[in-house]
Amino acid sequence: MELNLVPISITRQKQDPAWNHCEVFKNGERLQIKCMYCGKMFKGGGIHRFKEHLAGRKGQGPICEQVPQAVRALMQESLNGFLGKRDKKQKRIPKLLACGSSSSPHVVEKENSASHDNIQHGIKPISVLDTLEADSDLALNGNGEVSKGSRGRKRGRDQSSMAKSDSCARNNLALVPKRVENSVHMAIGRFLYDIGVDLDAVNSVCFQPMIDAIVSGGSGTVPPSYEDLRGWILKNVIEEVKDDINRNKAMWQKTGCSILVEQWSSKNGRILLTFLVYCPQATVFLKSVDASHVLYSSDYLFELLKQVIEEVGAENVVQVITNRDEQYFFTGKRLMESFPSLYWAPCLAHCLDMMLQDFGSLEWINETIGHAKSLTRFVYNRSVVLNMMRRFTGGNDIVEPALTRFAANFATLKRMADLKLNLQAMVNSQDWLECPHAKKPGGLAMSDIVSNRSFWNSCVLIARITHPLLRVLEIVGSKKKSAMGYVYAGIYRAKETIKKELVKKDDYMVYWNIIDNRLEQQRHIPLYAAGFFLNPKFFYSTEGNIHNGILSSMFDSIERLVPDANTQDQIVREINLYKNASGDLGMPMAVRARDNLLPGEWWSIYGGGCPNLQNLAIRILSQTCSSIVCKPNKISIEEMHDTRNFLERQRLTDLVFVQYNLYLRQMVLRNREKYSVDPLSFNSKDILEEWIADNEVYPEDYGSADWMSLDPPVDNRMHLAPPVYETEDFLGTGFTDLDIFNGLKGVKEEI
């Protein structure tokens, strides 16, 4: 297994549509491609082999079974187009180069040297976007170097003729007066501004495939009509989404699933409930219900949830996750009585957020947050100061978004603590002394805060005692990794960290009590402890006998999730095999894999010797702990419920169904590490508004709030710390503190 892979960004010059569906890594001098859908790693063969992988064509590599149908069709079209284009390539190049028109959609301005370097490294020049399929003709060999693909050899062209053609193209690029991307990007911008769309739309995984499809259609491509989009296109996409959901349903029986219930209030006061289903493969949106007039009727809420459970299949449901309001507590109790093979659980992400809120209410922490907010508000409302700050921090922001508002408070304090020296260098610089804002009240206050040793000591201590809880929240909110096998260890590690930092029992018990009190409001945590028990990394690293509270939770989970008494007895016997690492569980490969496989995958591969425990372990370890799912800011669910025409309401219902499920799918596919969230963005308002909204901007400062004078983002931002790729690196091994276990054993009260 390669351990030294370094992710690298995909350059703009790589125009082949397949690049948008993979991640590229560098292993020494070798480049490797990883499929975003199935995770297959290609160590050679280049983008053409990977495109065949997506298109489902048997070649020199395997076929991807998880690629969406729309992407597969696009890759097939791209391959078909390549076969036709290569025969016409030589005839079209002279015409394009002779034209030299600034309006040509095929040519762009490039420096001769840059084009030469691109060709040498196998990167297709944008200047011949529609004619030179260099990414398809050139392949990366095992050393990351460029070699001619087999298709190039079959054409019978020798290298000298190709070099002559490339040389001709490079010599004529100087005739191109400007970059054609500018006009294309302007056209896209006008369209997005005109319709008032959320500009985050350009980060959609469907955006680049749309551009590719338009380009492949040529200049005469006719856009769809309004009725097309409301009619046959919507019908086809509905069928595609339903096919995806049906494929996910096949996994529900194997891995089990969690029903997620989100409650939120609309602008006009409606109380809306959305129902989603989570499994490791994907989260899917089922439907939305207006519960404004009946939410507090326990009978209605029970019948509604019962209907959803039956629709999903009670035998597939491991748990129902809601918020922790009183009406859900009583409804959850009735559900567990009516369906004895599932759990009701409050959302753990909300529980963790309430812990952080309680931490922030402590006087000394609240005061530190207040000072930090005054600093960030001053910076983010003055373009000159914001530009200067970003220069001194290597392009980094000093506010940090997070899953929840209270988590953002502590994530930002940690970010500021990491950038302490940079901020101090800024306020001591000549640039700051010459800045007119430095001598104003806000600037003087900023200098005092940045120079205050007590403030920084508080920031560092707060960051140390809250960072583990932030990591647990990241685990709980992860869209790529099921959380159930990690949260118990994460909470243990958070309490352990607080104890080590504060040492004295009177000091650390203040924070332990906050954590324990909020966990008690969860009413029960047998699945969390069972997940710890079944995660081999944690189980085998626990010294001595496993804590009785964890074992009791495991037995509770067996009794509830496995109705058959004979199977229960088989599982208890197989637990001894697990404890003793008997058979395949103790093989050297299995021992090594405890550290680098997801726990559910580990059981799937090595647990065949205890099949009943294996099935239960996979079902438990495949669950989430949170009902928080970001809602797409597109067709409003509220508008759907406001529509009084039944035909149009049904159409909008289907449109919301499509949009929500496409959004959920791309949440997994989109790699958010590839782009940064702008704290000033409207999309960050709910989380970061308190950190950037300054109500004390004086009239004379308005001229300093000129967004057009902001410097563009820095692509190669300074890394604050080595990236942490594995959850297990944070959670570590070794769990020996009985005081922590006693606090985590949960409440004995039955629900």
N, C-alpha and C positions, 0 to 999 in steps of 0.2 A: 504493500500500500504506500502510495506516494505521500510523504509528509511535508514536503517543501514546496508545495504549489503556491504560487503567488498570483492572485487575480490581477489582470491588466485590463484596461479599458479598450473598447473597440473603436478604432479610429473612424472619423467621418468618411474617409476614402473607401472604406469597405462597404460597397453598395449592394452586394448580393443580399437578397432578402433573408437568406438563412442566418446571417450574422445576428439578426434580431431575436433569434430563438435559442441562443447558446451563451455560455459564459466561457471566456478565454483565460487560461492560466499559463504561467511560465514556470517551468521546472528546469532550473539551470538555464541552458541555452535552448531548450525545447519548448515549443508551444503546444498546448493541448486544449481541446474543445470539449465542453461538457454540455450535454443536452439539458435544457431547462425543464423538460417534461418527465423524462424517465431517469435522468441522472447519469446516463451512459457517458463514459469518458473516452474520447477519441485521441489517441496518442500520435496519430499521423493520418495522412490521406487528404487533409485539407477540407475546404468548405464544400466541395462537390460531393465527397463521400458522405458528409454530414447531411447535405440536402437530400440525398437518396434515402438516408436513414429516416428523415421526416416525411418524405414523399411516399414511403412504404414500398420502395423498389428494391428488390434484392440485388445487391452488388457485392462489395467487399466488406460490408459491415452489416450489423443487425438492423431490424426494422423497429421503429418506435411504436409501441402499442398505446401510448398515452397522449399522443399529440392530438389537439383538437382537429375536427374534421376540416374546418375552414383553413387552418394552417397547412394541413396535408394537401388540400386542393391547390393552395397557392404554390407550394413547393413543386407539385406536379406540373402546374402551368409554367413555372420558371424553368424546369428541366426541359419541357417540350419547346418552350420559346428558345432556349439555348441551342437546341439541335437545328432549328430553322435559321437562327441568326448567324451561326458560325459560317454557313456557306455563302452568305451575302456580305460578310464583313469587309472583305477587301474592296468590293465594289462601292460600298457606302462611305468608307473613310475618306476618299478623295473629295467626294461631293460635300461632305460636312466640313472638311477643313478649308475647302475653297470658298465656301459661303462666307465665313467670318462675320455673320450677322449677330448683333448683340441680343436679338430676340430668339435665337435658335435655342430650342430646349435641350440640345445635346452637347453644348460646349460651354466651358467655363474658363476663366483666366487662371493660369497656373504659372509659377516660375519654372523655367526649364529645368533647373537643378532639382526642384521639388518633384516634378513629374518623373525625372530620371530615377530619383531615389525610390519613389513609389513603385515604379515598374520593377526595379531591382529587388524590392522586398515583397513582390507579389501582391501589391495593393493596386486595385483598378483605378486609373485616373478618372476623375469625375468628368473630364473634358470629353470623353467618349463613352458616356454612361450607357447609351442605348446600343452601342456597337461593339465595344471591346469587352467581352465577358472574361476578363483576366482572372477573376476569382474562381471561375469554373475551369479555366484552362491550366492554372498554376496550382500546384499542391504543395503543402508543407511536408517535407520528408521528416524522418525521425529526429533530425538534429535541428528542426525549426527552420531549415533553409528551404529555398524555393526550388522545386524541380518540375519539369514538364509532366502533366498528367497523361494518362493513357489515351484520352481522347485526342490530345494534341499529336501524339505519335501516330494515331490511326489516320489522321488527315494527311500524313506524309510530308508535312512541312518541315524543312530543315531550320535550324536555329538561325542561320544567317538571314534567311528571308524574313523571319519574324523580327529580328533585330533591325533590319532595314525598314520595315513598316513602323516599328516603334520610334525609330530615329526620325522618320518623316513626320510622324504625329507630333513629336516633341518640338521639332523645328517650326511647325505651323501654329503651335499654341500661342506664340507671341502675338498672333493676329487677333486673338480674342480680346475685346476691349474691357469686359467686366465679368464678374461672376454671375452665372445665371441663377444660382441659388437665391440671390438677393430678391429678384422679382418673384420667384416661387414662394419664398418665405413671406414676402409682403402680401401676396395674394392669400396665403393661408391666414396671415394675421388679420387682414380685412374681414375675411369670412368669419373667423372666431369672434372678433369684436362686434361684428354686425349682429350675430345671433345671441350675443351675451353669454356665451358658454364659459364654464369654469375652465381657466387656462391650464389646469392640471390635465385636461384632456389629451394634451400632447404626450403625456407620459403613459397613456394607455398602450397596452401591448397590441391593440388592434390598429393603432395609428400608422405605424410604418408599413404593415401589410396593406392597408388601404392605399397609401402612396405608391407602393410597388404595383398594386393592381391597376391603378390609374396610368402609371407610366407604361406598363405592359400593353395597355389598350391603345396607346398611341394618341396623337393629337386630336383625332376625330371621336374620341370617347364621349358618349352622351351621358350626362348624369341622370340618376333616377329621378322620377317625378315625385311630387308630394303624395299622389295616390299610390305609386309603387311602394313607397316607404311605409304607408299605412296599410298596404295590401299584401301582395305576394311576397315581398321581401321580409316583412314582419312574420308572415306565416312560416316561411322557410327557416328563419332564425329561431322561431319558437320550437320548431321540430329539432333543430340542432341542439338547443339547450336541453330539451326534454331527453334527447338521446344521451347527452352527457350525464344528466341526472339518473337516467336508468342504469348507466354503467356504474355510477356511484352506489346505487341501491344494491347492486350485486355484492358490494363490499360490506354493506351494513350487517348482513347475516354473519360474516366472518369476524369482523372487528367490533361489531356493536356500534352504536351511535349515541350521540347526545342531542336532545331537543333543546334549542336555545330560544328563550322568550325575551324579547326586548320590549320595554315599555318606554314611550317617549311622548312628549307633548308637542302638538303642532302650534303654529302661530296663532290660530284662532281658538285655541283652548281645547282642541280635541285630544283625547287620550287614545293613542294608537298602539296596537300590539303587532309585532312582526314575529313570525315563526320561521326558524331556520333549523337545519339538521347538520350536525358536524360529524365527520369521520376523518381519519388521517388523510384520505385521498382528496377530500374537498369539503367545503361548507356550501350548502345549497339553501336558497330561499324558497320557502313553500308558499306563504301568503301573508297578507296583512289584514287586520280586523280593526274596525272602529269600535272601541270598547268604552266610549265616553260615558254612556248612560248605564252601563251594567258592570263596570269593572269591579265595583265593591259588592257585587252579588256573588257570594261564594259558590252558589249553585251554578251560575252562568260560567264563571271562570273554570270550575271543575269540568263542566260539560265540554267547554271549548278545548281544554287541554286533553281531555279524554278522547275527543274526536281526532286531534292531531296525532296522539299516540297510536290510535287504531289505524290511522292513515299510513303512518310510518311502519307499523307492525310492532306490537308490544314485545314480541320475542326478540326484536332487534335493539330495543331501547335500553340502555344501561342507566341513564339518568336524564332528568329534566332540570335545566338550570334556569332560574328566574332571578329577579331581585329579591331582597329579603323583607319586603313590606309584609305587614301582618296578614293581608288577604292571601298572599302567596304561601305563607307559612301554614295556614289552615288548609288551603287547597293542596299543598304538597303532602300533608298528612293523609288526606283522603285519597290522593293518587297512590300513595304507597300501600294503603289498605286495599284499594281496588286492583292494583297491579303489583303483587308481592315480589315480582322479579326485577324491580327497578328502584332507583333512588330519586328523591327530590333533593336538590342542593342549591343554596343561594350562590350567586356569582362571587367567586373568590377575588376577581380583579377589583370589584367594588369594595370588598372587605379590606384588601390591601390599601386601597386609596383612602379608606377611612382611618386606617392606622397612620398613614402619612399625614392626614389632616390633623389627627390628635397630636402627632409629633410637632407639627407646625404651630399648634396652639400653646405649646410651652413657651414661657415668656422669653427666654434667652434665644430660642430658635426663631420665634416670631420677630424679635427685634433685628436679628441678623438678616432675615429675609427682607424686612422693610428697608434696611440700608442698601441691600443688593438691588432691590427694585428701583430705588431712587437713582442709582447709578445707571442701570440699563435704560430707564425711561429717558434720562438725559442724553445718552448716547444715540438711541434709536429714533430720536426726533430731530436730529441735526445732521444733515448729510456730511458736512465737513468732519465732524467728530466721528461719525460712523465710518467714513472712509479711512480716517487715521487709525481708528481702532483695528479695522480689518487688516491694514498694512502691518501693524505691530503684532498681530496674532497670526500672521501667515495665512490670512484669508478666512479664519474661523470666526464664527459668531460667539458671543458670550451668553446667549440664551439658548436653551436646549429644549426642543419639544419632547413630549413623552406621551404615553398612552392616555393619561388622565391629567387634570389640572393640578392636583396636589403633587403628583409625581414630577411634573414639570418644575415645580418649585425647587425640589431637591436635586433634580438633574442639572438645573441651571447653577445652583450653588457649587456642585462638583465641577461643572465646566469652568466656572470663574476661578475656582481654586486651582484647576489645571493651568489656567492662563494668568495666574498671579504675577509671575515675573514679567510677562509681556505687557500687562497693564501698568505695572510699576515703571517699566522702561518707557512707556508712552508718556506718562505724566511727568517724567523727568527729562524728556527730550526737548530739543530746541524747537521742534515742530509744535509741541504743545505750548511752550512759552510764547510762541508767536501767534498762536490761535486766538482770535478775539473772544471765543467762548470760555477760554481758560480763566479769564478774570471776572466772569459773571458769577452770580451766586451758585448756579448749578455746576459750573466748572470748578469753582473753589470747593464745593461740597464733594464733587467727584474726586478731586485731588486728596482731600482729607480722608475719604473712605479707602482709597487705594493705598494710602500711606499708613493706614491704621493697622498695627500689628494684631491688636485684639480682634478686629473684624476678620482678618485672614485666619487666625487661629480657630475662631468659631466656625468659619466656612470649612476648614479642613476636617475638624472633628465631626461636624454635622454630615459631611460627605462620607466619612468613614463609617458612621453608625447607620446611615440610611442607604448606602449604595447596595448592600445585599438585598434589601427589600425592593429596590428598583430592579435589580436583576431578576428577582422572583416574579415581579410584575411583567417584565419582558418575556419570561418563560410562559407565564399564564396567557399573555396576549399573543404568543407566537402563532403565525399562520403556517409554519413549516414543520413544527415539531409538537407532537401531542404532549401536554404538560403533566399528565397525571403521575408519571413516574418520577417527577422531579420536585414537585412543590413542597412535599413534606421535608425533604432534605434541604430545600432552599430556606424554609422558615427556621429550621434548626440552625443553619449556618448564619442566618441573620441574628438570631439570639446569641449565638456563640461569639460573633464579631462584637456585638454590643458589650458583652461581658468582658472580653479581652481589652476593649478600648477604655472602659470606665472602671474596671477592676473592683471597686468597692460595691458591695451588694446593695447598699442604700441608693447608690447612684444608678446602677444598671436596672434595678427592679422597677424603676419608674417606667422604663421603656418596655421591659418584659410584661408588665401589667397591661400596658396598652395593647400589645400584641395578643396576649392571652384573652383579654376581654373581648376584643374584636373576633377572635377565632371562636370563642364560645357562642357568639351570635350566629355562627354558621350552623349551630345546633348539632351537627355531626360531621365527622371527617373520616369515616372508615375507608372510603376509597382513596383518600390521600395517603393514609398509612399503608394500605394494601399496595398502592403503587410503589412506595418505598420498599416494602418487603419483596416485591416481585422484580425490582430493578437489580440485576445481578451485581452491578458495580457497587451499589450501596450495601446490599445484603451481605456480600462476602467480605466487605471491608469493616463490618461492625464486629468489634471485639467482644468475645464472650457470647452469652445467650442473647437472642433478640429480645427487646423490651416487651414486657407482657402486654402493654397497651397496643403495640403494633400487632402482636399476634392475635389479640382479641378482635381488632379491626379486620384482620385477614379472615378470621372465622365468620365474622358478621357478613363480610362480602361474599363468602362462599355460600352461606345459607340463603342470602337474598338473591344472588345472581344465578344460582344453580338450583332450580326447584327440585330436581330428582335426588332423592336421598341416597340411592346407590352411587350416583356420580359424585355426590358430596364425599362419601366415604372413600371413593377412589382418589379424589383430590387430596384428602388428608394423608393417605398412604404415600402419594407421590411427593408430598412436601418433604418427606424424609429423604427421598432421592435428591431433591433440590438442595436440602441442607448439607448433604454429604457430597454434593457435586459428583454423583454417580453417573456412570456411563458417558454418553456424549457431553453431558454438562461439565465434566471435568477434563475433557480433552484439552491439550495445550492450545489448540486453535480457539476453543470456546473460552478459555481463560483469558487469552489475549483480546478476544472480541468483546469482553465485558466493558472495555474502555473505549472502543471505537465504533460500536454498533448501537443504534437505538435499542432500548430494552425490548420493545415489541418485535423488532427484527431478530434480535438474539434468540428469543423464545421460538420464533418461527423456524429458525435454522437449526438450533441445537436442542430444542425441547421435545423432540419426537419420542423420547423414551418415557415421558410422562404426559401423554396426550391430553388427559382431562385438565391437568393443571396448565398445560400449554394453552389450551383454548381459553381458559379463564384469564390467564395472564395477558394474552393478546387483547381480550375485550377490555380489561381494566386499563392497560397501558396505552390503549388507543384513544382515550378520551381527553377532552379539554376540561378546563375548570372555570371558564369564563363565558358569559353570554354577551360580552361587549364586542360588537362588530360594527366597524365604521359604515355609515350609510352613504350611498352614492348621492352626490349633489346633482341629480338630473331631474327627470320627471318626478314631481313631488308626489309621494304617497298620499299626502293630504289632498292634492288636487284630484287624485283618483277617487277618493271618498266623497269629494264635494260634487262630482259630476252626477247630475240627476237623470240623464238619459241612459237607459240600461245598456243599449248597444255600445255607446261610446265608453261607458264605464268598463264594459268587458274588454274593449280594445285597450284602454289605458291599463287595466289590470294585467293583461298579457304583456304590454310594453314594460310595465314595472317589473314583472316577472323576468323578462329577458334582461333588462338593464341591471337589476340587482344580481342576477346569477353571473352575468358576464363580469361584473365588478368583483364579485367574490372570487371568481376564477383567476382574475389578473392580480388580486392581492397576493396570491401564492406565487404566480409566475414573475411578477415584477420584483426585481432586486433593488430595494430602496437604498442600498449602499452605493448605487451607481449615480445617484443624484442627491442633492441636499435640499432640505426644506428651508425656504426663505422665511425667517421669523416675521417679516413684514407682510407676508402673504395673507390675504383674506381667509384662506383655508386654515391658518394657524390661530385665528382670532380667539376661538373658544378656549384654547389651551394657554396661549401666551399673552393674551390681551393685557393682563395685569402687569406684565413685565415691559411692555412697549408702549402702552397708552398713557400719555402724559397730559393730564388736565391742567397743568400749571405752566404751559408754554406761553410766554409773554408775547404780545403783538410784535415786538421788535425781533422775535425769534422766528416768525413765520417764514421770512426770507431764507432761513437756513434749512427749512424743510423742503428742499427742492430735490425730488427723486431723480430728476433728469441729470443731476450732477453726481449721482452715485457712481462709483467705479463698478465695472462689471465683476461678477464673481470670479474668484481665482480657481482655475481648474485643478492645479496641483497644490491643494491645501496642505498645510503642515499637519502631520499626524500627531495627535496629542499623546497617544499611547499605542503600543502594539495592539492590533485588532485581536479580539477574543472570538474565536470561531466556534468553540465548543462549550456547551452548557456545563459539561462535566468538569472543565477546567476551573470554573468558578465554584462548583459544589464540592469538588475534591473527594477525599475518602476519610474514613475514620469518624465514628460517631460514638462518643463514650460518656458524654455528660448526662447523667441521669436526671439532674434538675431540669434540663431542657426537655427531655423526653416526658417527664411528669407533667410539664406544662402543655405538651402537645397531645396528650392522650385523649383530649376531647371531653365532651360532656356526656355523662351517663344517661341523661334524660332521653327517653324515647320520643320521637316525633310522630 
